[in-house]
Amino acid sequence: MKKIGVLYGGEGFEKEVSLKSGGSVISGLSQAGFDVRPFLISKPAELIKLSDDEKPDLFFIALHGSWGENGQIQALLDLMNIPYTGPGYEACALSMDKWVSKSIFRISGVPVPDGCIIPANAYSRENPLPSGLCPSPFSGKVVVKPNSCGSTVGVSILDHGEEMIEAVNFASRFSRNVLVEEYIAGRELAITVIERRGNIEVLPVVEIVPKADFYTYEAKYSSGKSEYLVPAPLEEGELQSVIEAARNAFLALGCRVYARIDIRLPHSGEPRVLEVNTVPGMTSTSLVPKAARAAGSGFPDFLRSLVEESFFLRKPYMY
């Protein structure tokens, strides 16, 4: 491998984060000694017309949300016979749909919060949670969020009551379907799971302590808005339960190379998996680079390991 293309930009609500991730990855791969080619794109079709001379040996995907993370760009690169970083299109599609991934987790024995999904046009002020779609009544706080979006975009945490319709309306601006689930009080954890030649490893757990009420978009991407404890100060039993949940979630969706698993750990009880991120952020405040540093790997070396593992798994085949 010599030429590494970095895919970033995209469109939609997470483009700004992708621009930051792409810039960090371009810098890190250059420091690692690769010949880096930036690919700032706004549509997947822009890749179809690449000549053989323009095609890199591998694409590092730093696109967030929509077609950059839901399996579409991964499927296109498979058809173009170009290796890329991260999970394949199937795992990306499953993880982007939070309700589908939660259903798979339940079948696989991975603990998740109770919840339900409602189409954006299936509610009203008189009946914000239709009984046929949300059979389990909620009590206390609930989380309302888009079913297919990331970066805490469109998320509300509220007491179940009159504000529900406003929260559902807000979430439906970013996704056709809306996910409503119980709020899990406890600690917010991020676990990076990586694959090395078929072996699954877990990097040091990151605990997020936001200064706001919860880990908002601003708290994620603005310096000083959150505190990060790496490795998280967990008791041995807590640590093992969190690691097991993260590994099982990674495997249940068929992820490859690496992914970040977001978990809530109640003050008493087992951890709950919230979601799997198949193209996690790589900005200066992102969680995966923090975990890599805690494991003793500098950012350029960590990126190199992801590139090498991805190429090992997806060496281009000869026609």
N, C-alpha and C positions, 0 to 999 in steps of 0.2 A: 504494500500500500504506500502511495505517495500523496495523491491528491485526495483531500477530504473536503467535500462540499458541506456547508452549513445552511440548512433550510430554516428560515425564520421570517417573521413578518405576519403573513396571513391576513385575515380580516376579522371583523367582529370585536367583541368586548375584551378579548384577551390579547389583542395585537400589541399593545404597549408593553405588556410583560414579555411577549415573545421577542420584541426588539431588544430588550435588556438582556434576556437569556442568550440571544444570538450573539450579541456583542461580547458577552463574557466568554462564550464557547469559542468564538473566533480568536480571541486573545489567548485563551488557555491552550488551544490546539496549536497555535503558532509557537507558543513557548515550549510545547512538547516536541517541536521539530517537524511538524507536518506542513505540507504545502496546502494552505487553506484557501478555499474558494467560497466567498460569501454568495448565497443565493437568496436575495430578498425578494420574495414572491407574494403575490396577492391572490393567485388562483392556481390550483393544481395543474391546469392545462398548460401553464407556462413551461412545465418540464417536458412535455411530450415532444416538443420540437428541438430538444437538445441534440446536437450532433455527437458523433462518437468521440470527437476530440474534446468536446465540452463536458462530457460525462465524467464525474469524479470516480475514484475507486470505491468510495463509500459516502453516503450522506449521513451527517449527524443531524437528527431532527430536533429542532428547538422551536417548533410550532406548538402553540397552546390553544386548546378549544377547537370547536367545529371540525372541519375536515383535516386539520393537522393532527388531531388526537383521537378521532373516532374511527380510525381504520382506513379512511379513504386514501390518504397520501401513502400509507404503508402498502395498500393493495396495488396502487399505481406503480410504486417502485418495484414490487414483486414482478409485475408484468413487464417492466422495463429491464429486469434482470440487474438491478443495482442494489447492492447491500445497504443496509441502514441500521441505525442504532435503535435499541429498545424492543419492546414486544411487537409481535406481528399484528396483522390487521384484525384477526379474530379477537384476540385479547383486548386490543384497543377499543373495538366496537362494544364488547361486553362491558368493559369498565366505564366507558363514557355514559352508558345508560345505567344510572344509579339503581333504578328499580330492578332491572334485569340482573345486575351484579348482586344486589341484595338477595334476590330469589335464589341465585346459584349458591351464595354463601350459606343460606339457610339449609339447602339440600346437602351441602358439604359439611355441615356442622360448625360453620364459622359464626360466632355470635355477632348479631347486628341489632340496632335499635328497632323497636316495633314501629311500624309505619304503614303508609298507604300511598297510592298514586292516584291523582285525579287529572283527567283531561282539562285543559285550560278553559273549556267552554261548558263544563259540567257542574257549575256551582252558581249559587246566587246568595244574596245577603241573608235570605231566610234560611237557606240550607247550604252553607259553605262547604260542608263535608257530606256529600250524598251517601246515604246509608249503604247502598249497594256497592259503592266503591271503597268506602272507609268503614267496614263493619265494626272495627274495634274503637270504642270511645276513648278519647284522650282526656287526661286530667293533668293539671299543672302546666308546665311550660312545654311548648312544642317548637320544632324547627320547621320552617317553610322555605323551600329552596327549589330552584330549577332542577329538573330531572337530568338534564344533559348540559352542564356548564361547570366551570371551575373557578378558581381564584376567589371564592366566596362572593361571587357576583350574584345579586338578586336574593340574598339570604336574609331571613328575618327570624329572630327568636322572640317569642311572645307568650303571654299567658293565653290559654285557649279561651276565646271569647269574641267580642265584637270586632277586634282588629284583624280577625282571620281573613276576611274577604279582601282587605287592603293588602295583606301580605301575599295572598294568592295572586292578586292582580299584579303586584310588583314582580313576583317570580315568573309569571307567565310572559313578561316582556322579554325574557331571555331563553325560554324553552317552551315547546308546545305543551309538555306535561309538567305537572308540579308535584313534588314529593313533600309529604307531610310526615314527620316522625317525632317520636318522643325525644325530649331534650335530656341528654345524659349529663347530669352534673358530675364533675370530676376533673381529671387532669387531661390536657390535650397533648397527644404524643404523635410523632411522625417517625416512621420506621422505614429505612431504605433497605430493600432486599436486592441482592445482586447475585448473578449466576457466573460461576467460573468453571468452565469446562464441564458443565453439567451439575456441579455442586452448588447448592443454595446456601448463601451466607447472609448474615444480617449485620449491618453496620451499627455502631453505637446509637442508641435511641435518643432522639431529640425531644425535650419537653418545651412546649411553648407557653409562655406566661404573658399574654397580651395585657397592655395597660388599659385598653378599652374593655367593654363588657364581654366581648368575644373577639375571635381572631378575624377581624374584618379585612377587606381589601387593603385599606390604608395601613392596618397593623402588619400586614404581610410584606408590603413593598415600600414602606417608609422607614428609614433608619431611626432607631430609638423608640419605636412604637410598641415593641415587644421585647421581652427578655427570653433568652434561649439557654437552657441548661443541657449541656452535652458532656458526658453522657447523663441521661436523666437519673436523678437520685431515686432509684426504685429498689425495693427489697427484692431479694433473690426470687421469691415466689412470684411477685408481680412481674419481674423482668421476664421470667420464663413463660408466663402466660401471655404476655404481650408479643414476645418473639414467636411463639407457636401460632397465635392468631394471625400475625403478619405473614409468616411463611405459608400457612394454609390458604390465606386469601390470594397470595401470589400464585400458588399452584392451582387453586380452584378455577382461576380465569385463564390458565395456560400462558402466563406471562413468561417472557424470556429476557435475558440480559440484565435488566434492572427496572425497578418501579418503586414508588413511594406509597406506603400504606398509612392512611390517617386513622387514628384510633382514639377513642375516649375511654379513660380508665376511671370508673366510679370509685368513690372513696371506700366503698365495700362492694365486692362482687367482681365478676369477670369482665375483661375488656370488651368493648364493642367496636367492630370495624365500621367506619363511616364510608370509606371509598378507597379505590386504588387509582393512583395517578401514573399513567403509562408514559407521559412526557412531562416529568416534574420540572419545576423552575430551576434555572441555573443562574439567577441574578446574584448580586452581592449579598442579599439578605435571604437567599433561598436555603431550604433545609437540607437538601441532599449534599451540597458542598460542605455544610457544617458537619454532617455526619462523617463524610470522607476525611475531613481534617482531623476529627476526633479519633479516627481509625489509623492516623499516621500517614495519610496520603495527601500530598499537595494537589491542588486543583488540576494542573496540567497532567500530572501522573494519573490521576483518577480518570480524566477524560481519555487518556491513552488506553487505559484498561478497558473502558467501555467500547472504544473503537475496535480494539483487538478482539474482544469477545464477540462483538457483533459480526466482524468479518469472518471469524472462525465459524460462526453458525450459518452465515449466509454468503459463503464464497460464490461468486458468479459462476454459473454453469455455462458450458460451451454448447452452442447449437450444432 
